[in-house]
């Protein structure tokens, strides 16, 4: 059954069959064990996806009159696999009678629309194309090519010329390759990939054919077609850069590091020692593409920027090292950079310096990188600017940079980068107290990461969603997401998501009062070795560790951790980090001495953006004031914290504030009527509305491409947040909330 497949395989399978449940059911039965586990790419050609389903659709098309089938073939060739928008011009040029389309409309196969023919669904369009004879297909492609002569239509005209060719042609293969370059420059990477695949099919030179296929694989990856990219790469020229990229996004991070570092060294020796470039990576989303033209010494010039392929590959290798959390590999990348005369990129160089405790060097590198976040820039540089801003505690700039990265990636057609940008946008969202908006964005990005074959990014987003669930008190979802992230991460050496998932579980323990468990989890964040923990996450989690350690009267290690955290906060001069350092000092201080530290923390919070942590500081301060019998100020602080937690949708944190107010003998803020839209996450609200419509858990799971168990967890979270016990209560509450 499709529900038994891993989430990433399930999403890609449904995408590949255009969401058709019959085709999906057929494809599930055809998958190998390795494909079902996500280890091998899924089929990409229609005949391999659902042969029986396609056969039945072709039979339906063949039952139509000849002139109807010809028009449908022309329309299908205009739309599949490349949309060229030339059907009406072709009909006019050939003086075709469109009245036979009425036969197709009568049986529900297709109908006429303002822009041409609208097929019943994607499979009907594919069947209409594949039902035509090879000769008829060539004829309609030539007809379409003949009417495409407007500005910007050269790549699509070349596509039809290639599709209408009788056999191998070096001249036509060269034309297709040139058109692919044009399509790539204008952000049409799927078209570039199709042109290169057709060029390879027509190319008479085996070596050049292999290079074209490899280039097509890179374009497919950038366009978000991970399964096709991996299949093409297997048929093309072996290349460590492309192998390393695939491993970085969907494989073992340590293997990615080795492949990318080796490719960087090889590229540096090749491009810096010769007058020509055989291959070069392009900036944009970290994917490797191949230029194949004669280039300059040391660099490839692209537009206004000069791009060094060896430096680009070294940056990707350093990125792999950062994902593993392996300080040894970070140092190795730095040594190689020095040997090759390459200056490490600001963000990755800054992270490596921070890992080594060189905080002033890290600050300077990160500030330089964070400043490169203008609109319309290179998506990868914008993602790195966002990461740099996060490390510096500038969450507003981080959110801006990652959103601009996603926007720029969409404009350039590099779909794969959108999910990468949203991985790091999630941090800004949960640090600044936007858990519901952040969870919705991360859930969308998770689906995109799965759909584009970026399982490592999906793992990182699973861990981020675990943290959102911890913030909003959804314990079941937090544990499920964290377990999924850690299981995947530990198998592939991904220290960053493994550590983030561990932090989420620790934060859940901390806010639920399980202080010993929280302290143990946070102590272990960097202690498991490469691929298990992560120094950066351990550092970011220090304020939570200090809180848990104080609650368990074990402050020796916590004091050392706080000293290191304060050194970083002082170096970067982040108001939020300095506020949390002051909170740590308050927690570690005795009695009355803590009060001024708390006041300092709140003054610094007022200049920062981490509103959720400010509310937690007010809660801790209010609790301390209650114990010191300063009732009036304690009440004010606790009421302020309670209001913030209700606003953030964090009922477990709000419950702690109410408990403190009860201990103080003060009434809690009045409880308002329950509004599901305000209390639930976007995913929970969607599930709740489906339940209110009468859908079962299994039906909801099928519609959302999730497991029934996940839906059950969401539903239990809905019941907890809304304070209800049954589906009947939920139906009533949803109905009441949606009455105008």
C-alpha positions as CSV (number, residue, x, y, z in Angstrom):
1,X,0.0,0.0,0.0
2,X,1.1,3.5,-0.7
3,X,0.6,4.6,3.0
4,X,3.3,2.0,4.0
5,X,6.0,3.8,1.9
6,X,8.4,6.3,3.5
7,X,7.0,9.9,3.3
8,X,9.6,11.0,0.7
9,X,8.9,8.1,-1.6
10,X,5.2,8.5,-1.2
11,X,5.3,12.2,-2.1
12,X,7.5,11.6,-5.2
13,X,5.4,8.7,-6.3
14,X,2.2,10.7,-6.2
15,X,3.9,13.5,-8.0
16,X,5.2,11.2,-10.7
17,X,1.8,9.8,-11.5
18,X,0.2,13.2,-11.5
19,X,-1.8,12.4,-8.4
20,X,-3.8,9.6,-10.1
21,X,-4.7,7.0,-7.4
22,X,-5.1,4.2,-10.0
23,X,-1.7,4.8,-11.5
24,X,-0.2,5.2,-8.0
25,X,-1.6,1.8,-6.9
26,X,-0.2,0.2,-10.1
27,X,3.3,1.8,-9.6
28,X,3.5,0.7,-6.0
29,X,3.3,-2.9,-7.1
30,X,6.0,-2.4,-9.7
31,X,8.6,-0.9,-7.4
32,X,11.7,-2.8,-6.3
33,X,12.6,-3.1,-2.6
34,X,15.3,-0.5,-3.0
35,X,12.9,1.9,-4.8
36,X,10.3,1.4,-2.1
37,X,12.9,2.2,0.6
38,X,14.0,5.4,-1.3
39,X,17.5,4.0,-2.1
40,X,17.0,4.0,-5.9
41,X,15.3,6.6,-8.1
42,X,11.7,6.0,-9.1
43,X,10.7,5.4,-12.8
44,X,10.3,8.6,-14.8
45,X,8.9,7.4,-18.1
46,X,5.1,7.0,-18.4
47,X,5.4,3.5,-19.8
48,X,7.4,2.5,-16.7
49,X,5.2,4.3,-14.3
50,X,1.8,2.7,-15.0
51,X,1.8,0.6,-18.1
52,X,-1.6,-1.0,-17.6
53,X,-3.2,2.3,-16.8
54,X,-1.6,3.9,-19.8
55,X,-2.7,1.0,-22.1
56,X,-6.4,1.5,-21.1
57,X,-6.1,5.2,-21.8
58,X,-4.5,4.6,-25.2
59,X,-7.4,2.3,-26.1
60,X,-9.9,5.0,-25.3
61,X,-8.0,7.5,-27.6
62,X,-7.7,4.9,-30.4
63,X,-11.5,4.4,-30.4
64,X,-11.9,8.0,-31.6
65,X,-12.1,9.0,-35.3
66,X,-8.8,9.6,-37.2
67,X,-9.2,13.3,-37.6
68,X,-10.0,13.7,-33.9
69,X,-6.9,11.7,-32.9
70,X,-4.8,13.9,-35.2
71,X,-5.9,17.1,-33.5
72,X,-5.4,15.5,-30.1
73,X,-1.9,14.4,-31.1
74,X,-1.1,17.9,-32.3
75,X,-2.4,19.4,-29.0
76,X,-0.6,16.8,-26.9
77,X,2.7,17.4,-28.8
78,X,2.3,21.1,-28.0
79,X,1.9,20.4,-24.3
80,X,3.9,17.3,-23.6
81,X,6.6,16.9,-22.4
82,X,7.4,20.6,-23.2
83,X,4.7,23.3,-23.3
84,X,5.2,25.4,-26.4
85,X,1.8,27.2,-26.7
86,X,1.6,26.9,-30.5
87,X,-1.5,24.8,-31.1
88,X,-3.7,27.5,-32.5
89,X,-1.0,28.9,-34.7
90,X,-0.4,25.4,-36.1
91,X,-4.1,24.8,-36.7
92,X,-4.3,28.1,-38.6
93,X,-1.1,27.4,-40.6
94,X,-2.2,23.9,-41.7
95,X,-5.8,25.1,-42.2
96,X,-7.1,22.2,-40.0
97,X,-10.8,21.8,-39.2
98,X,-11.2,21.8,-35.4
99,X,-14.8,20.5,-35.4
100,X,-13.7,16.9,-35.0
101,X,-12.7,17.8,-31.4
102,X,-16.4,17.6,-30.6
103,X,-16.1,13.8,-30.7
104,X,-13.4,14.0,-28.0
105,X,-15.6,16.4,-25.9
106,X,-18.6,14.1,-26.3
107,X,-16.7,11.2,-24.6
108,X,-15.1,13.5,-22.0
109,X,-11.5,13.0,-23.2
110,X,-10.8,16.7,-23.9
111,X,-12.5,20.0,-24.8
112,X,-11.6,23.2,-26.6
113,X,-10.5,26.1,-24.5
114,X,-9.4,29.7,-25.1
115,X,-5.7,28.6,-25.5
116,X,-6.3,25.4,-27.3
117,X,-7.2,21.9,-26.1
118,X,-7.8,21.1,-22.4
119,X,-7.3,17.4,-21.7
120,X,-9.2,15.6,-19.0
121,X,-6.0,14.9,-17.1
122,X,-2.3,14.5,-17.6
123,X,-2.6,10.8,-18.4
124,X,-5.1,11.4,-21.2
125,X,-2.6,13.9,-22.7
126,X,0.2,11.4,-22.5
127,X,-2.0,8.7,-24.0
128,X,-3.0,11.0,-26.9
129,X,0.6,11.6,-27.7
130,X,1.8,8.0,-27.4
131,X,-1.2,6.7,-29.5
132,X,0.2,8.5,-32.5
133,X,2.5,6.7,-34.9
134,X,6.2,7.7,-35.0
135,X,5.7,9.3,-38.4
136,X,2.6,11.2,-37.3
137,X,4.5,12.5,-34.2
138,X,7.4,13.7,-36.4
139,X,4.9,15.5,-38.7
140,X,3.1,17.4,-35.9
141,X,6.4,18.4,-34.3
142,X,7.6,19.8,-37.6
143,X,4.4,21.7,-38.0
144,X,4.7,23.2,-34.5
145,X,8.4,24.1,-35.2
146,X,7.4,25.9,-38.3
147,X,5.1,28.4,-36.5
148,X,7.4,29.1,-33.5
149,X,9.5,32.1,-34.7
150,X,8.7,34.8,-32.2
151,X,11.1,36.5,-29.8
152,X,12.2,34.0,-27.1
153,X,10.7,31.0,-28.9
154,X,14.0,29.6,-30.2
155,X,14.4,26.9,-27.5
156,X,10.9,25.6,-28.1
157,X,11.3,25.7,-31.8
158,X,14.6,23.7,-31.4
159,X,12.7,21.2,-29.2
160,X,10.2,20.5,-31.9
161,X,12.9,20.3,-34.6
162,X,14.7,17.7,-32.5
163,X,11.6,15.8,-31.8
164,X,10.8,15.7,-35.5
165,X,14.2,14.4,-36.6
166,X,14.6,11.1,-38.3
167,X,17.9,10.1,-36.9
168,X,21.3,11.2,-35.4
169,X,22.5,14.6,-36.4
170,X,25.5,16.4,-35.0
171,X,24.3,19.7,-36.3
172,X,20.9,19.4,-34.7
173,X,22.4,18.2,-31.4
174,X,24.6,21.3,-31.3
175,X,21.5,23.5,-32.0
176,X,19.7,21.8,-29.1
177,X,22.6,22.3,-26.8
178,X,22.8,26.0,-27.6
179,X,19.0,26.3,-27.1
180,X,19.4,24.6,-23.7
181,X,21.9,27.2,-22.7
182,X,19.4,29.9,-23.7
183,X,16.6,28.2,-21.8
184,X,18.8,27.9,-18.7
185,X,19.8,31.6,-18.7
186,X,16.1,32.5,-18.7
187,X,15.2,30.2,-15.8
188,X,13.6,27.4,-17.8
189,X,15.6,24.5,-16.5
190,X,13.1,21.8,-17.2
191,X,13.1,22.9,-20.8
192,X,16.9,23.0,-20.8
193,X,17.0,19.4,-19.5
194,X,14.6,18.2,-22.1
195,X,16.6,19.8,-24.9
196,X,19.8,18.2,-23.6
197,X,18.2,14.8,-23.4
198,X,17.0,15.2,-27.0
199,X,20.5,16.4,-28.1
200,X,22.1,13.4,-26.5
201,X,19.7,11.1,-28.3
202,X,20.6,12.7,-31.7
203,X,24.4,13.1,-31.0
204,X,26.6,10.7,-33.0
205,X,29.6,11.1,-30.7
206,X,29.4,8.8,-27.7
207,X,31.7,10.9,-25.5
208,X,29.8,14.1,-26.2
209,X,26.5,12.2,-25.8
210,X,27.6,11.2,-22.3
211,X,28.6,14.8,-21.4
212,X,25.2,16.0,-22.6
213,X,23.4,13.4,-20.4
214,X,25.4,14.5,-17.4
215,X,24.6,18.1,-18.1
216,X,20.9,17.2,-18.4
217,X,21.2,15.5,-15.0
218,X,22.4,18.7,-13.4
219,X,19.6,20.7,-15.0
220,X,17.0,18.1,-13.9
221,X,18.3,18.4,-10.3
222,X,18.2,22.2,-10.2
223,X,14.6,22.0,-11.6
224,X,13.6,19.8,-8.8
225,X,13.3,16.5,-10.7
226,X,15.6,14.4,-8.4
227,X,14.6,11.0,-9.7
228,X,15.3,11.9,-13.3
229,X,18.5,13.6,-12.3
230,X,19.8,10.5,-10.6
231,X,18.8,8.2,-13.5
232,X,20.5,10.5,-16.0
233,X,23.6,10.8,-13.9
234,X,23.9,7.0,-13.9
235,X,24.0,7.1,-17.7
236,X,26.3,10.0,-18.1
237,X,30.0,10.8,-17.5
238,X,31.1,9.8,-14.0
239,X,31.7,13.0,-12.0
240,X,32.6,13.4,-8.4
241,X,31.0,16.9,-8.2
242,X,27.6,15.6,-9.2
243,X,28.0,12.5,-7.1
244,X,28.9,14.7,-4.1
245,X,26.0,17.0,-4.7
246,X,23.5,14.1,-4.7
247,X,25.1,12.7,-1.5
248,X,25.0,16.2,0.1
249,X,21.2,16.5,-0.5
250,X,20.1,12.9,-0.2
251,X,22.9,10.7,1.0
252,X,25.7,10.3,3.5
253,X,27.2,13.7,4.3
254,X,30.7,12.3,5.0
255,X,30.7,10.7,1.6
256,X,29.5,14.0,0.1
257,X,32.4,15.8,1.8
258,X,35.0,13.4,0.4
259,X,33.6,13.5,-3.2
260,X,33.2,17.3,-3.2
261,X,36.6,18.0,-1.7
262,X,38.2,15.7,-4.3
263,X,36.3,17.4,-7.1
264,X,37.4,20.8,-5.8
265,X,41.0,19.8,-5.8
266,X,40.7,18.2,-9.3
267,X,38.9,21.2,-10.7
268,X,41.5,23.6,-9.3
269,X,44.3,21.7,-10.9
270,X,42.5,21.5,-14.2
271,X,41.1,25.0,-14.5
272,X,44.1,26.7,-13.0
273,X,46.7,24.8,-15.0
274,X,45.0,24.8,-18.4
275,X,43.6,27.4,-20.8
276,X,40.3,25.6,-21.0
277,X,37.5,24.3,-18.8
278,X,36.0,21.0,-19.5
279,X,33.5,21.3,-16.7
280,X,32.5,24.0,-14.2
281,X,29.9,24.3,-11.4
282,X,27.5,27.1,-11.5
283,X,26.4,29.2,-8.5
284,X,22.7,29.4,-7.7
285,X,21.6,26.3,-5.8
286,X,24.8,24.4,-5.2
287,X,24.1,22.1,-8.1
288,X,26.9,21.3,-10.6
289,X,26.4,22.2,-14.2
290,X,28.7,21.8,-17.1
291,X,29.9,24.5,-19.4
292,X,31.9,22.7,-22.0
293,X,33.0,25.9,-23.7
294,X,36.5,27.3,-23.7
295,X,36.8,29.5,-20.7
296,X,39.3,31.7,-18.8
297,X,42.1,30.7,-16.6
298,X,41.0,30.2,-13.0
299,X,37.4,31.2,-13.4
300,X,34.2,31.1,-15.4
301,X,32.6,34.4,-16.2
302,X,28.8,34.4,-15.9
303,X,26.9,37.6,-16.4
304,X,28.6,40.3,-14.4
305,X,30.1,37.9,-11.8
306,X,33.3,35.9,-12.0
307,X,32.8,32.5,-10.6
308,X,35.5,30.1,-9.5
309,X,34.3,26.5,-9.8
310,X,36.9,25.1,-7.4
311,X,35.9,27.6,-4.7
312,X,32.3,26.7,-5.3
313,X,32.9,23.0,-4.9
314,X,35.0,23.7,-1.8
315,X,32.1,25.7,-0.3
316,X,29.8,22.7,-0.9
317,X,32.4,20.4,0.7
318,X,32.5,22.7,3.7
319,X,28.7,22.7,3.8
320,X,28.8,18.9,4.0
321,X,31.2,19.2,6.9
322,X,28.9,21.6,8.7
323,X,26.0,19.2,8.2
324,X,28.0,16.4,9.8
325,X,29.1,18.6,12.7
326,X,32.6,17.2,12.2
327,X,35.2,19.7,13.3
328,X,38.0,17.6,11.7
329,X,36.4,17.9,8.3
330,X,35.9,21.6,8.6
331,X,39.6,22.0,9.4
332,X,40.5,19.7,6.5
333,X,38.5,21.9,4.1
334,X,40.3,25.0,5.5
335,X,43.7,23.4,4.9
336,X,42.8,22.5,1.3
337,X,41.5,26.1,0.7
338,X,44.8,27.5,1.9
339,X,46.8,25.0,-0.2
340,X,44.8,26.0,-3.3
341,X,44.8,29.7,-2.6
342,X,41.0,29.9,-2.2
343,X,39.4,32.2,0.4
344,X,36.6,30.2,2.1
345,X,33.1,31.7,1.6
346,X,32.1,34.0,4.5
347,X,29.3,32.0,5.9
348,X,30.9,28.6,5.8
349,X,34.3,30.0,6.8
350,X,32.6,31.8,9.7
351,X,30.9,28.7,10.9
352,X,34.2,26.8,10.7
353,X,35.9,29.5,12.7
354,X,33.1,29.5,15.3
355,X,33.4,25.7,15.6
356,X,37.0,26.2,16.5
357,X,36.2,28.9,19.1
358,X,37.7,31.8,17.0
359,X,34.7,34.0,17.7
360,X,36.1,37.4,16.5
361,X,37.2,35.9,13.2
362,X,33.8,34.1,12.9
363,X,32.0,37.4,13.6
364,X,33.9,39.3,10.9
365,X,33.3,36.6,8.3
366,X,29.7,36.2,9.1
367,X,29.0,39.9,9.1
368,X,30.5,40.2,5.6
369,X,28.3,37.3,4.4
370,X,25.1,38.6,6.1
371,X,25.5,41.9,4.3
372,X,25.0,40.2,0.9
373,X,21.2,39.8,1.1
374,X,20.0,42.3,-1.5
375,X,16.9,41.4,-3.6
376,X,17.4,39.4,-6.8
377,X,20.8,38.0,-5.8
378,X,22.2,34.5,-6.2
379,X,20.0,32.1,-4.3
380,X,22.8,30.2,-2.7
381,X,24.6,33.4,-1.5
382,X,21.3,34.6,-0.1
383,X,20.8,31.3,1.8
384,X,24.3,31.6,3.2
385,X,23.6,35.2,4.1
386,X,20.5,34.0,6.0
387,X,22.6,31.4,7.9
388,X,25.2,34.0,8.8
389,X,22.5,36.4,10.1
390,X,21.0,33.6,12.2
391,X,24.4,33.0,13.8
392,X,24.8,36.7,14.5
393,X,21.4,36.8,16.1
394,X,19.9,39.1,13.4
395,X,16.7,37.2,12.8
396,X,15.0,40.0,10.8
397,X,17.8,39.9,8.3
398,X,17.8,36.1,8.3
399,X,14.1,36.0,7.5
400,X,14.6,38.6,4.7
401,X,17.6,36.8,3.2
402,X,15.9,33.4,3.2
403,X,12.7,34.7,1.7
404,X,14.6,36.5,-1.0
405,X,16.6,33.3,-1.7
406,X,13.3,31.4,-2.2
407,X,12.0,34.2,-4.5
408,X,15.2,34.4,-6.5
409,X,15.3,30.6,-6.8
410,X,11.7,30.5,-8.2
411,X,12.5,33.2,-10.7
412,X,15.5,31.3,-11.9
413,X,13.7,28.0,-12.1
414,X,16.0,26.4,-9.4
415,X,13.2,24.7,-7.5
416,X,15.6,22.7,-5.4
417,X,16.9,25.8,-3.6
418,X,13.5,26.9,-2.4
419,X,13.3,24.1,0.2
420,X,17.0,24.8,1.2
421,X,16.1,28.4,1.9
422,X,13.1,27.4,4.0
423,X,15.2,25.0,6.1
424,X,16.9,28.0,7.6
425,X,13.9,30.3,7.6
426,X,12.4,27.9,10.1
427,X,15.0,28.9,12.8
428,X,14.1,32.6,12.5
429,X,10.4,31.7,12.8
430,X,10.7,29.7,16.0
431,X,13.2,32.1,17.6
432,X,11.0,35.1,17.0
433,X,7.8,33.6,18.3
434,X,6.0,32.7,15.1
435,X,5.4,29.0,15.6
436,X,2.2,28.7,13.7
437,X,3.3,30.6,10.6
438,X,6.7,28.9,10.8
439,X,5.2,25.5,11.1
440,X,3.0,26.1,8.1
441,X,6.0,27.3,6.0
442,X,8.1,24.4,7.2
443,X,5.4,21.9,6.4
444,X,5.1,23.2,2.9
445,X,8.9,23.2,2.5
446,X,9.0,19.6,3.8
447,X,6.7,18.5,1.0
448,X,8.8,20.4,-1.5
449,X,12.0,18.8,-0.2
450,X,10.5,15.3,-0.5
451,X,9.1,16.1,-4.0
452,X,12.5,17.3,-5.2
453,X,14.4,14.3,-3.8
454,X,16.2,16.3,-1.1
455,X,15.8,13.8,1.7
456,X,18.5,15.3,3.8
457,X,16.8,18.7,3.7
458,X,13.5,17.0,4.6
459,X,15.2,15.4,7.6
460,X,16.4,18.9,8.7
461,X,12.8,20.2,8.3
462,X,11.4,17.3,10.2
463,X,13.7,18.3,13.1
464,X,12.5,21.9,12.7
465,X,8.9,20.8,12.9
466,X,9.7,18.8,16.0
467,X,11.0,22.1,17.6
468,X,7.8,23.9,16.5
469,X,5.7,21.1,18.1
470,X,7.8,21.4,21.3
471,X,7.1,25.2,21.4
472,X,3.4,24.7,20.9
473,X,3.2,21.8,23.3
474,X,2.2,19.0,20.8
475,X,4.2,16.3,22.6
476,X,3.1,13.4,20.3
477,X,4.0,15.2,17.1
478,X,7.3,16.4,18.6
479,X,8.4,12.9,19.5
480,X,7.2,11.5,16.2
481,X,9.0,14.1,14.1
482,X,12.1,14.0,16.3
483,X,12.3,10.2,16.1
484,X,11.9,10.3,12.3
485,X,14.6,13.0,12.0
486,X,17.1,11.3,14.3
487,X,16.6,7.8,12.7
488,X,17.3,9.2,9.3
489,X,20.1,11.6,10.4
490,X,22.1,9.0,12.4
491,X,22.1,6.6,9.4
492,X,23.6,9.3,7.1
493,X,25.9,11.2,9.4
494,X,23.8,14.3,9.5
495,X,24.8,15.9,12.8
496,X,22.8,19.1,12.3
497,X,19.3,17.7,12.1
498,X,20.1,15.0,14.7
499,X,21.1,17.7,17.2
500,X,18.1,19.9,16.4
501,X,15.8,17.0,17.0
502,X,17.5,16.3,20.3
503,X,17.1,19.9,21.2
504,X,13.4,19.8,20.5
505,X,13.0,16.8,22.8
506,X,15.0,18.5,25.5
507,X,12.9,21.7,25.1
508,X,9.8,19.6,25.5
509,X,11.2,18.1,28.6
510,X,12.2,21.5,30.0
511,X,8.8,23.1,29.5
512,X,7.0,20.1,30.9
513,X,9.1,20.1,34.0
514,X,11.3,17.1,33.3
515,X,14.5,18.9,34.1
516,X,16.9,16.0,34.6
517,X,15.9,14.6,31.2
518,X,16.3,17.9,29.5
519,X,19.7,18.4,31.1
520,X,20.9,15.0,30.0
521,X,19.7,15.5,26.4
522,X,21.3,18.9,26.1
523,X,24.6,17.8,27.7
524,X,24.9,15.1,25.0
525,X,24.3,17.4,22.0
526,X,28.0,17.4,21.0
527,X,29.2,14.3,22.8
528,X,28.2,11.5,20.4
529,X,30.9,12.1,17.7
530,X,30.5,13.3,14.1
531,X,27.1,12.9,12.6
532,X,25.3,12.6,16.0
533,X,25.7,15.9,17.8
534,X,26.5,19.4,16.7
535,X,28.6,22.1,18.3
536,X,26.5,24.9,16.9
537,X,23.2,23.5,18.1
538,X,24.8,22.8,21.5
539,X,25.9,26.4,21.7
540,X,22.5,27.8,20.7
541,X,20.8,25.6,23.3
542,X,23.1,26.7,26.1
543,X,20.4,29.0,27.8
544,X,18.1,26.0,28.0
545,X,20.8,23.8,29.3
546,X,21.7,26.3,32.1
547,X,18.0,26.4,33.1
548,X,17.7,22.6,33.2
549,X,21.0,22.3,35.1
550,X,20.0,24.9,37.7
551,X,16.7,23.0,38.3
552,X,18.7,19.8,39.0
553,X,21.4,21.5,41.2
554,X,24.2,20.5,38.8
555,X,25.7,23.8,37.7
556,X,29.4,23.0,37.3
557,X,29.3,22.2,33.6
558,X,26.6,24.8,33.0
559,X,28.8,27.6,34.3
560,X,31.5,26.7,31.8
561,X,28.9,26.5,29.0
562,X,27.5,29.9,29.9
563,X,31.0,31.5,30.0
564,X,31.5,30.3,26.4
565,X,28.1,31.5,25.3
566,X,28.7,34.9,26.9
567,X,32.0,35.2,25.0
568,X,30.1,34.6,21.7
569,X,27.3,37.0,22.6
570,X,29.9,39.7,23.5
571,X,31.8,39.1,20.2
572,X,28.7,39.4,18.0
573,X,27.0,42.0,20.3
574,X,23.6,40.5,19.6
575,X,20.9,42.0,22.0
576,X,19.1,38.6,22.0
577,X,22.1,36.6,22.9
578,X,23.2,39.1,25.5
579,X,19.7,39.0,27.0
580,X,19.9,35.2,27.2
581,X,23.3,35.4,28.7
582,X,22.0,37.7,31.4
583,X,19.1,35.3,32.0
584,X,21.7,32.5,32.5
585,X,23.6,34.7,35.0
586,X,20.3,35.3,36.9
587,X,19.6,31.6,37.0
588,X,23.0,30.9,38.3
589,X,22.9,33.7,40.9
590,X,21.6,33.3,44.4
591,X,18.4,35.0,45.7
592,X,18.2,38.8,45.4
593,X,21.3,38.9,43.3
594,X,19.4,37.4,40.4
595,X,16.9,40.3,40.2
596,X,19.1,42.8,38.5
597,X,20.4,40.2,36.1
598,X,16.7,39.5,35.1
599,X,16.1,43.2,34.7
600,X,19.1,43.5,32.4
601,X,17.9,40.5,30.4
602,X,14.5,42.1,29.9
603,X,16.1,45.5,28.9
604,X,18.2,43.6,26.3
605,X,15.2,41.6,25.1
606,X,13.3,44.9,24.4
607,X,16.0,45.6,21.7
608,X,15.9,42.2,20.2
609,X,13.5,40.0,18.3
610,X,13.3,36.7,20.2
611,X,9.9,37.4,21.6
612,X,9.2,33.8,22.7
613,X,12.4,33.7,24.8
614,X,11.5,37.1,26.2
615,X,8.2,35.6,27.5
616,X,10.1,32.7,29.0
617,X,12.5,35.2,30.7
618,X,9.4,37.0,32.2
619,X,8.0,33.6,33.4
620,X,11.3,32.7,35.1
621,X,11.6,36.2,36.5
622,X,8.1,36.2,37.8
623,X,8.7,32.8,39.5
624,X,11.9,34.2,41.1
625,X,10.0,37.3,42.3
626,X,7.2,35.1,43.8
627,X,9.8,33.1,45.8
628,X,11.3,36.4,47.0
629,X,7.7,37.5,48.0
630,X,7.6,40.5,45.6
631,X,4.0,39.8,44.8
632,X,3.0,42.9,42.8
633,X,5.9,42.8,40.3
634,X,5.7,39.0,40.2
635,X,2.0,39.2,39.2
636,X,2.7,41.7,36.4
637,X,5.6,39.6,35.0
638,X,3.5,36.4,35.0
639,X,0.5,38.0,33.5
640,X,2.7,39.4,30.7
641,X,4.2,36.0,30.1
642,X,0.8,34.3,30.1
643,X,-0.5,36.8,27.5
644,X,2.5,36.1,25.3
645,X,2.2,32.4,25.5
646,X,-1.5,32.5,24.7
647,X,-0.6,34.6,21.7
648,X,2.1,32.2,20.5
649,X,-0.2,29.2,20.9
650,X,1.9,27.5,23.6
651,X,-0.6,26.1,26.0
652,X,1.9,24.1,28.1
653,X,4.0,27.3,28.7
654,X,0.8,29.2,29.5
655,X,-0.2,26.5,32.0
656,X,3.1,27.0,33.8
657,X,2.4,30.8,34.0
658,X,-1.1,30.1,35.4
659,X,0.3,27.6,37.9
660,X,2.7,30.3,39.1
661,X,-0.2,32.8,39.4
662,X,-2.2,30.3,41.4
663,X,0.8,29.8,43.7
664,X,0.8,33.6,44.1
665,X,-2.9,33.6,44.9
666,X,-3.6,35.8,41.9
667,X,-6.3,35.1,39.3
668,X,-5.1,34.1,35.9
669,X,-6.3,36.1,32.9
670,X,-9.9,35.3,31.9
671,X,-10.3,32.5,29.4
672,X,-11.9,33.6,26.1
673,X,-14.0,31.5,23.8
674,X,-12.0,28.9,22.0
675,X,-11.1,29.9,18.4
676,X,-9.7,26.8,16.6
677,X,-8.0,29.0,14.0
678,X,-6.1,30.8,16.8
679,X,-5.2,27.7,18.9
680,X,-4.3,25.2,16.2
681,X,-1.3,24.9,13.8
682,X,-2.1,25.1,10.1
683,X,-1.8,21.3,9.7
684,X,-4.0,20.7,12.8
685,X,-6.6,23.1,11.6
686,X,-6.7,21.4,8.2
687,X,-7.1,18.0,9.9
688,X,-9.8,19.4,12.2
689,X,-11.8,20.7,9.3
690,X,-11.6,17.4,7.5
691,X,-12.9,15.6,10.6
692,X,-15.7,18.1,10.9
693,X,-16.6,17.3,7.3
694,X,-16.9,13.6,8.2
695,X,-13.6,12.2,6.9
696,X,-12.0,9.2,8.7
697,X,-8.4,9.2,9.7
698,X,-7.5,6.9,6.9
699,X,-9.3,9.1,4.3
700,X,-7.5,12.2,5.7
701,X,-4.1,10.4,5.5
702,X,-4.7,9.5,1.9
703,X,-5.7,13.1,1.0
704,X,-2.6,14.6,2.7
705,X,-0.1,11.9,1.8
706,X,0.6,11.2,5.4
707,X,0.3,8.0,7.5
708,X,-2.9,7.3,9.5
709,X,-0.7,7.3,12.6
710,X,0.4,10.9,11.9
711,X,-3.2,11.9,11.5
712,X,-4.0,10.3,14.8
713,X,-1.3,12.3,16.5
714,X,-2.5,15.5,14.9
715,X,-6.0,14.8,16.1
716,X,-4.9,14.1,19.7
717,X,-3.0,17.4,19.6
718,X,-6.2,19.1,18.4
719,X,-8.2,17.7,21.3
720,X,-5.6,18.8,23.8
721,X,-5.3,22.3,22.4
722,X,-9.0,22.8,22.2
723,X,-9.8,21.1,25.6
724,X,-12.3,18.6,24.1
725,X,-12.6,14.9,24.2
726,X,-14.4,13.6,21.1
727,X,-15.0,14.2,17.4
728,X,-18.5,15.3,18.2
729,X,-17.2,18.1,20.3
730,X,-14.8,19.0,17.5
731,X,-17.6,19.1,14.9
732,X,-19.6,21.4,17.1
733,X,-16.7,23.7,17.8
734,X,-15.7,24.1,14.2
735,X,-19.3,24.8,13.2
736,X,-19.6,27.4,15.9
737,X,-16.3,29.1,15.0
738,X,-17.3,29.4,11.3
739,X,-20.7,30.9,11.9
740,X,-20.7,34.4,10.3
